[in-house]
Amino acid sequence: MPLSEKGLVISNQRVGRDLWEMEFLAPGIAAESKPGQFVHIRVGDDHDPLLRRPLSLYDIDQNLGRITLLYKIAGRGTNLLSKFNPDQLIDVMGPLGKGFNLLQGRRVILVGGGVGIAPLLFLARELQARQNEIAVFYGGSSSDEMCSPDRFVNLGVGIMTATMDGSTGFKGLVTDMMKTSIDPLSIDYFYTCGPEAMMAAVAEYAVQHDIAGEVSLEEYMACGVGACLGCARKLKVTDNAYVKICKDGPVFPMHDVELR
Amino acid sequence: MTKEVKQVLVDMSVNLGGMKMQNPIAVASGTFGYGREYQDFVDITRIGAVIVKGTTLEERYGNLAPRIYETPAGMLNAIGLENPGIDVFLNDYLPSLRQDGVTLVANIAGNTVDEYALISRKIDKHPGIAGIELNISCPNVKQGGMQFGTDPELVKQVVQAVKSETKLPVIPKLSPNVTDIVSIAKAARDGGADALSMINTLMGMAVDIERKRPVLGNIFGGLSGPAIKPVALRMIYQVYKEVDLPILGGGGIVNTRDALEFILVGASAVSIGTGNFVNPAIAEEIAQGLENYVIEQGLNGINELVGAAVL
């Protein structure tokens, strides 16, 4: 059950260019959280900027009641978020939305682009606990805009990086690196989050090889709970009706979504 | 000496044109779904009235994305009245909603005067709805909606048509996108309205300079939030002076002070809209805040404050 909680900020630091990591204690929300769900955060006390910011769960420590977020400063809201200091309280609603389908004992590929890597860490942790074989592919434009792969490495999960400028790892698209690195016959499932063009390339590859998977989508949101109907998206499988990214998603079956 | 605990009893209830509310706080249509979406965050039995999402005769899928966009101290929305249609609402949603003991208000929109009448007839046959808010002011649909709310003659016709189909209190929601709000309010009164709801959103737009395109899929959207509060206050003040009908006032209310401002310029009750997105418990908090204020001021009830700032 989702709830509203005042989180206690433990740390909030820059981990790349415009890329930040925040840790806060919110035991109620942490206890309920599943990979792929999100929290809806108030970034200030006054009303400009007005709306909450939806952020996916980067990592959770349920024993400590600790939530970690990875976010990119993209505007006024996330800029204000970066100003939070340790010991400050932060107004958080969550966990919201439907998360990833957690498979058991399968061979899975995780593909993250940019800050879209965020939900894949918590996912990797939970998939690891369910005896899956996991390979992560992480792409970005340049190494200084990416977080360290250490958190994945520390889980014992293999991760390969790609950058457009070749500053680290493979030079080029993460999806091109992925295609040359895996044997589709040995893959059971894809999980992906990042730019839609990247997710579309993953989905295209998955269709060609008849492999299922899930994507995590993003859209402007107001309420975060399915009340305002603001974050609408058409699915291929539901004639003209719209689904709501906040409530029906943000995770959807890969082949149901028309990616842009 | 024993300390005597004085029980303070103040009357927070409101009679909005025949519709009884336990307190003056309503949540606005389209910002609270069907009352259930926020149930984990707020005790809806403590809200004076829940005005559910706008309902049309037939199912509507709504507008293309993006449907919302944040603006300075506000937001634009162009949802496009997405809803399952009146029959699904009445048969599938309403039965469980009315068990919650909440004052439920329907909000209806039609393409024609006859459609408003037909939807109202259907609602009148079902128990559990305390009033009907007429959406004659939605800026985001191509047919109907706002065009009804900007022409006094049409406003009168719609209200009359609905009144002839139901005994429930009928509350037209006025569009601020007009030159003379008072003439629209008078037309609603002349059609037999029991109360007025004001204001709906102000029509606006946003532009994406990278794509060189309008941001919203619908191009235009309705502006809401604190940015529109001064406009709402001004219009309610004008209408309160000229038209003898109770007003459900709203537009950018995010705290108790805002709610008091609306009441002081003539609103008998207030509606919280965009504020629900910022703080889902806001309706409950403002209801308590108003009660505290009435006690502090040594008043008997909230009604004593209505219109007190109107000169």
Boltz contact constraints between the chains, C-beta under 6 A:
constraints:
  - contact:
      token1: [A, 1]
      token2: [B, 40]
      max_distance: 6.0
  - contact:
      token1: [A, 2]
      token2: [B, 40]
      max_distance: 6.0
  - contact:
      token1: [A, 4]
      token2: [B, 41]
      max_distance: 6.0
  - contact:
      token1: [A, 47]
      token2: [B, 73]
      max_distance: 6.0
  - contact:
      token1: [A, 47]
      token2: [B, 226]
      max_distance: 6.0
  - contact:
      token1: [A, 47]
      token2: [B, 254]
      max_distance: 6.0
  - contact:
      token1: [A, 48]
      token2: [B, 72]
      max_distance: 6.0
  - contact:
      token1: [A, 48]
      token2: [B, 73]
      max_distance: 6.0
  - contact:
      token1: [A, 50]
      token2: [B, 73]
      max_distance: 6.0
  - contact:
      token1: [A, 50]
      token2: [B, 225]
      max_distance: 6.0
  - contact:
      token1: [A, 51]
      token2: [B, 70]
      max_distance: 6.0
  - contact:
      token1: [A, 220]
      token2: [B, 66]
      max_distance: 6.0
  - contact:
      token1: [A, 220]
      token2: [B, 68]
      max_distance: 6.0
  - contact:
      token1: [A, 222]
      token2: [B, 68]
      max_distance: 6.0
  - contact:
      token1: [A, 222]
      token2: [B, 277]
      max_distance: 6.0
  - contact:
      token1: [A, 223]
      token2: [B, 277]
      max_distance: 6.0
  - contact:
      token1: [A, 225]
      token2: [B, 37]
      max_distance: 6.0
  - contact:
      token1: [A, 226]
      token2: [B, 37]
      max_distance: 6.0
  - contact:
      token1: [A, 227]
      token2: [B, 32]
      max_distance: 6.0
  - contact:
      token1: [A, 227]
      token2: [B, 33]
      max_distance: 6.0
  - contact:
      token1: [A, 227]
      token2: [B, 37]
      max_distance: 6.0
  - contact:
      token1: [A, 229]
      token2: [B, 79]
      max_distance: 6.0
  - contact:
      token1: [A, 229]
      token2: [B, 82]
      max_distance: 6.0
  - contact:
      token1: [A, 230]
      token2: [B, 67]
      max_distance: 6.0
  - contact:
      token1: [A, 230]
      token2: [B, 68]
      max_distance: 6.0
  - contact:
      token1: [A, 232]
      token2: [B, 65]
      max_distance: 6.0
  - contact:
      token1: [A, 232]
      token2: [B, 67]
      max_distance: 6.0
  - contact:
      token1: [A, 240]
      token2: [B, 61]
      max_distance: 6.0
  - contact:
      token1: [A, 241]
      token2: [B, 61]
      max_distance: 6.0
